[in-house]
Amino acid sequence: MDVDQGPAPIVSGPGSSSESGSDTGSQTGPQSGSQSEADEALRDLLGRVRSIAVVGIKAAPEADANRVPAYLQRAGFRILPVSPKLDEVLGEPCVASLAELREPPDLVNVFRAPAHIPAHTEEILGLHPKPAGVWLQLGIRHDEMAARLADAGIFVVQDRCLMVEHRRLFAG
C-alpha cells in the first residue's frame, strides 16, 4: 500500500500535455510539478470565480451536494443550482440543465456519478462563454471528459472536494 499517493489529479486547460503519474492518475499543465504549484493553480482559479453552477445539487441540508454549495454561498460565491428535480435551492431558482442558465457560470461543480459525466461534457462545451473551470467532486473522476475539456481550454479538477480545498487554501 502506498503511504502517499499525492493529490488527486488536476488537469488544466490549453496546451496541456499528459504525463504519466502514479495510481492517482496523471497531472498536466503547470500543476504537474509540486504541491505548491498545484495549490497556486487552484488559488488562481478560485480567485477568478464569482459564480458556480452546481450540477446535481440536492435540497437535503445533510447531503454533500447541499452542504458544499451552501458553504460556497456563505463564502461569497453566487450559486447557480442545476437539477431537473428541484425548483429552488439555497434561495436560488433551479434550472434543469446547464443550457437553461440565465448567466454563464465561472465554474461548474459536478455532483453526478461518472456514468452521467459524458452528457454533461457536451453541455459544458456548449456554454458560451465557456467556464474557466470544471470541478468534479471527491469520488468523481472521468479522464476522457477532463481531456476534452482541457483541450477546449477549460481548467479541470477531479476527485477533490471544492469545500475542503477552498477552506485549505483561503481560510487561515
C-alpha positions in Angstrom: 0.0 0.0 0.0 1.4 3.4 -0.9 1.8 5.8 2.1 1.5 8.9 0.0 -0.2 8.8 -3.4 -0.1 12.5 -3.7 -3.1 14.8 -4.5 -6.0 13.8 -6.7 -5.4 14.6 -10.4 -5.7 18.1 -11.7 -5.9 18.7 -15.4 -5.6 22.2 -16.8 -6.6 23.9 -20.0 -5.0 24.7 -23.3 -1.6 23.4 -24.2 -1.5 20.8 -21.5 0.4 17.6 -22.2 -0.2 14.5 -20.2 2.5 12.9 -18.2 2.3 9.5 -16.7 1.5 9.5 -13.0 1.0 7.2 -10.0 -2.1 5.2 -9.2 -3.9 8.6 -8.6 -3.6 9.2 -12.4 -1.9 11.9 -14.3 -1.5 15.6 -13.9 -0.9 18.0 -16.7 -0.1 21.6 -17.3 1.5 23.9 -14.8 0.5 21.9 -11.8 2.4 18.8 -12.7 5.4 19.8 -10.6 4.9 20.3 -6.9 2.0 20.5 -4.5 2.7 24.2 -4.1 2.4 24.7 -7.9 -0.9 22.8 -7.8 -2.1 24.9 -4.9 -1.2 28.1 -6.7 -3.1 26.9 -9.8 -6.2 26.2 -7.6 -5.9 29.6 -5.8 -5.7 31.3 -9.2 -8.8 29.5 -10.5 -10.9 30.1 -7.4 -9.7 33.7 -7.1 -11.2 34.4 -10.6 -14.5 32.6 -9.8 -17.6 34.5 -8.8 -20.5 32.2 -10.0 -20.6 28.4 -9.6 -23.2 26.2 -11.4 -23.8 23.2 -9.2 -24.9 20.2 -11.3 -26.7 17.6 -9.2 -27.4 19.9 -6.3 -29.6 18.4 -3.5 -32.2 20.1 -1.3 -31.5 18.0 1.8 -29.2 20.0 4.1 -27.3 16.9 5.2 -26.3 15.9 1.6 -22.8 16.8 0.5 -24.5 18.2 -2.7 -26.1 20.8 -0.5 -23.6 21.4 2.2 -20.7 22.2 -0.2 -22.7 24.8 -2.3 -24.2 26.2 1.0 -20.6 26.7 2.3 -19.5 28.3 -1.0 -22.5 30.6 -1.0 -21.6 31.7 2.6 -18.0 32.3 1.3 -19.4 34.8 -1.2 -19.9 32.8 -4.4 -23.1 33.0 -6.4 -24.6 29.6 -6.6 -26.5 28.6 -9.8 -28.3 25.3 -9.0 -28.8 22.8 -11.8 -31.2 19.8 -11.2 -34.3 18.7 -13.0 -35.8 17.6 -9.7 -35.8 20.9 -7.9 -37.5 24.3 -8.4 -35.4 26.2 -5.9 -32.5 25.5 -3.5 -30.4 27.8 -1.3 -32.8 30.6 -2.1 -31.9 30.4 -5.8 -34.1 29.3 -8.7 -33.0 25.9 -10.0 -32.8 25.0 -13.7 -33.0 21.5 -15.3 -29.8 21.8 -17.4 -26.7 24.0 -17.9 -28.2 25.2 -21.2 -31.0 26.8 -19.2 -28.8 29.0 -17.0 -29.6 32.7 -17.4 -26.0 33.7 -16.8 -22.7 31.9 -17.7 -21.0 30.3 -14.7 -17.3 30.9 -14.0 -17.1 27.3 -12.6 -19.2 24.2 -13.0 -19.2 22.0 -9.9 -20.4 18.4 -10.6 -22.1 16.1 -8.1 -23.0 13.3 -10.6 -21.9 9.7 -10.9 -19.2 9.1 -13.5 -21.7 7.3 -15.8 -23.6 10.7 -16.3 -20.5 12.7 -17.0 -20.4 12.3 -20.8 -23.7 14.1 -21.2 -22.5 17.0 -19.0 -19.4 17.2 -21.0 -21.4 18.1 -24.1 -23.4 20.6 -22.1 -20.3 22.3 -20.7 -18.7 22.5 -24.2 -21.9 24.1 -25.4 -21.7 27.0 -22.9 -20.8 30.4 -24.3 -18.6 31.8 -22.9 -17.0 28.6 -21.6 -16.5 28.4 -17.8 -13.0 28.9 -16.5 -13.1 25.6 -14.8 -15.0 22.4 -14.1 -14.7 20.7 -10.7 -15.6 17.0 -10.2 -16.3 16.4 -6.5 -14.5 13.9 -4.3 -15.0 10.4 -5.7 -15.9 11.6 -9.2 -13.4 11.1 -12.0 -13.7 10.9 -15.7 -10.4 11.2 -17.6 -11.9 11.4 -21.1 -14.1 14.3 -20.0 -11.1 16.0 -18.4 -9.0 15.7 -21.5 -11.8 17.0 -23.8 -12.4 20.0 -21.5 -8.7 20.7 -21.1 -8.3 20.6 -24.9 -11.1 23.3 -25.1 -9.2 25.5 -22.7 -11.1 24.7 -19.5 -9.3 24.0 -16.2 -10.4 20.7 -14.7 -10.1 19.3 -11.2 -11.1 15.7 -10.5 -11.8 13.8 -7.3 -11.4 16.7 -4.8 -13.9 18.4 -2.6 -14.3 22.0 -3.5 -15.3 23.0 0.1 -12.3 21.3 1.6 -9.9 22.8 -0.9 -11.4 26.3 -0.6 -11.1 26.1 3.2 -7.5 24.8 3.0 -6.4 27.4 0.5 -8.3 30.5 1.7 -9.3 30.1 5.4 -6.5 30.7 7.6 
